[in-house]
Amino acid sequence: PTLVGFIFAVIPKFSFFVIILRLSFISFWSFFPSLWENFFCSCGLLSLFIGCICGLGETKIKRLLAFSSVGHVGFLCLGLASGNIEGIQAVLFYLLIYMFTVVFLWVYLLYLDLSATSGSALLTFSDSIGLIRSNPLIGFGVTLMIFSLAGIPPFGGFFAKLNIFVSLVESSFYIVSVFVVISSVISAFYYIRLIKIFYFENNTNWFFFAPLDKGAAMVLVLSGLTIIFFMFSPNIFYLLTYKVGLSFMF
């Protein structure tokens, strides 16, 4: 169900990575060179590979976001593998930007699910064609969030991935850094393909967007404005994540 997918896509990640940060950087820091570094690096590379390859041929929106989530968790694991303050800041910053972006997209999918006329509500790419054109404002917001997930500048997702990349380079993970860049390019393909289908494909069956209630509209506005506000004043986000990152190291 879309609501269950929304809960699992947003809520557990933050708490999970906070616990992992406390375990690896506070409780068991002495095991980092021998255990955590290789563990996070292996998990990150495997997650990036699965998220990129499996999402290429996907035609259902929820499954695409699921494989996308696997890839983004790979970025977070690689940020932890760097083992420095820049890596912790990059992970926290990535989590912040990613959660705002994913909240917007999953609320959108939740109401797309309510709008679906079929009983199964498969939510394929073609299901959103009429929706984007019937509500251009929501469509524009979804496009911005997809660009952010794909890592297109100047959106927050680009700088989140850039921070992960910089932390890996500073920790001398050069080959891993190259793999991160290649996987980002591959994953950007199915994000851009999604936008192309939304705006430039024709569908014979159109259905219209279910009216948003005040709570959902507030979530969409706040999450969307947060991502847009980052482009004009990113220092607040960097300062916040840096202060929180310091608390894990000292």
N, C-alpha and C positions, 0 to 999 in steps of 0.2 A: 504493500500500500504506500501511496505517495507520502502520507503524513508520517508513517513510520520511517520511510527513507529520509525524510527531512530531519527527523529527530536524530537518527544515527549519523547523518552526514555532518551535522553542525555541532551538537553538544559533546559527544565523547572525545573528539579530537583534542580540544583544549585541555580538558582534565587529564587525558592520557599523556600528553606531552609534558605537562607540568609535573606529573608524577615521575616520568622518565628523566626529566631534568634533575629533579631532586635526588633520585636514586643514583644516577651516573655522575653527577657533578658535586654532590654533597656526601651522600651516605657511602658510596663505593667508588670514590674518586681514585683510589690507589689501583683499582683494576682497569682504569681507562686505557692505558697503553697496550695492555695485553688482551683485553676482552672487549670493552665498549667500542673502541675505534673500529676494529674489524667487523664487529657485529652491526653497528649502524651503517657502515659503508656497504656491507653485503646486502642488508635489507633495503637500503636506498637504491642501489643499482638494480636489484631485482624488481622493486616496485616501479621504478622508472621504465624498465623494459616492458613489464606487463601492462602498465597503464598506456604506454605509447602504442604498442603493437595491437593490443586487443581493442582499443578504441577506434582504430582506423576503419574497420568495416562495419561499425555499429550503426544501426538505423533508428534505434529507440532512444529517446532523450534521457530517460532515467538511467538506462544502462550506460550511456555515454558519460553522464555525470559520475556514475559509480567508478568506471575505469579512470576517468579524470581524477577522481579523488585518490585512487591508488597511486597515480603518478605524482600528485602533490604531496602525499605522505612520503614518497621517495625523496623529494626535495628536502622535506623536514628532517628525515633521517640523515641525509648527507650533511645538513647543517650541524647536526649533533656530532657527526664524526670528526668535524674540524677540531673540537676540543678547546676552543678559545672563546673569549668574550664576544668577539665578532660573530662567531657561529651561533652563540646563544641569542644575541640580539637579532641575528638574521632569522632564526627560528621563531622567535616571539613576534617579530614584525610580519613574517610570512603568515603566521597563524591569525594575526589581527586582520590583515588585508583579506586573507582567504575566507575567513568566517563571514565578514560583511558581504563579500561577493556571493558566497554560496547561499546565504540567507535570502538574498534578493532572488536568485534563480530558483530556489526551491519553493518559495512562496508563490512565484510565478507559475511553477509547475503544479503546485497544489490547486490553484484556481483554474489552470488549464485542464486538470483532471476532472474538476467539477463541471467544466464546460463540455466535456467530451460526450458525444451523443451515443457512442457505442457502449455496450455494457462492459466490455473488457478494458476499455480505456488504455490502449496500448501505448499511446503518446509517442507516435513516430514523428519524424521530422516534418512530414507533410501535414500533420495535425495543427501545426503552428502557422502555416502559411496565411490562412485567412485571419487568424488572430493578430498577427503582426500588422497587417494592412488595415484591419478594423480599429486598432488602437495604436496609432503611431507612437504615442508617448511611451507606453509600456514597451513597445518594440524597440524604441531608441534606448531605453534603459537596459533592456536585455542585451542589446548589442554592445553597450559599454561594458557590461559585466563580463561578457564573453571575451571581449578584447583584453580585459584585465586578466582573466584566467589564462589566456593565450600568452600573456607576457608582452603585449604590444605597448611601447612607450606612447604617451607619458603616464599611463595608468599605473596604479599601485602594484599590480601583479608583476610588471616589468621590473620595478625596483626591488620587489621581494625576491625574485629569482636572481637579480643581479647581486644582492647581498649574499645569497647562498654561494654564488659563483666566486665572489671575492674572498669569502671565508675559506673556501676550498683551496684557492690559489695561494693564500697566505699560509695555509697548512701544508703546502707542497703536494697536493693531490692534483697533479696536472692532467694525468690521463682521465681521472674521474671528471675533472672540469670539462674536458673535451666531450666526454660522453653526455654530460649535462646539457651542453649547448646543442648537440645533435638531437637529443631527446626532446628538447624544447621546440626545435624546428619541426620535428615530426608531429608532435602533439598540436602545434599551431595549425597544422593542415586540417584536422577534423574540426577545430573551432571555426576556422574561416569557412570551411565547407558548410557548417551549420548556418552561418550568417548568409551565405550564398543561397542556400535552400530557402531560408526565411524570406528573402527579399526578391529573388530573381526567378523563382520557380512558380508555376501555376498549378493550382489544385482545383478539381471540379467540385469537391465538397468543402464548403466553408461553414464554420460555426463560430459563434461570437463569444467573447470573453464574459465569464460570469462576473456579476458586479462585486467589486471588492468591498469588504466591510471596513470599518474605520481602523481596526487593529492591523489588518493586513496592509492597508494603504499606508499606515504610519511606519510599519516595518520597511516597506519598499522605499519610502521617501528617505528615512533615516539612513538606511544602508547605502542607497544610491548617492545621497548627498555626502556621506562620509568618504566614499571612493573619489567623488569629484573634488571634494575639499582637499584631499591629499595632493592633488596636482598643483594647488595654489599655495598650500602651506604644509609641506611634508615634515618640517622640523619637529612639530608636536609629536608625531608618531615615532620618529627616530628617538627623541628624548625619552618618551615614555618607555619604549622597549629597552633602551639602554639602561635606564634606572632599574627596571625589573631584572634585566640580565645581570647587573652587578650584584643584586641580592642573592643570586645563585652561586656566585663565585667567591664572595667574601662574607 
